[in-house]
Amino acid sequence: MANFTKEQALNNLKGLIRRYNENKEDTDYIKNERQISDNLIRPFFKLVLGWDPETEFKSEYGQGGKRVDYLVVLDGISQFV
């Protein structure tokens, strides 16, 4: 888990909101789920919540024969989808 202050997390969140607002009228951008994930959702987990995308959550993960968008992992064990 990243170590930053609430103020840094808030500034990071504001940056993500700014990025969204700059692109929300671009229908190609909004319709591209992968691009939204890479540019907004994964950075939110990392830059606002402080989660490590390599160990604490997985995106587009196959489990039980189905694909889940995001899987939260704690100590290597799936917690919730």
Secondary structure, DSSP 4 states (H G I P E B T S, - for coil): -----HHHHHHHHHHHHHHHHHHTT-HHHHH-HHHHIIIIIHHIIIIIS---TTTTEEEEEEETTEEEEEEEEETTEEEE-
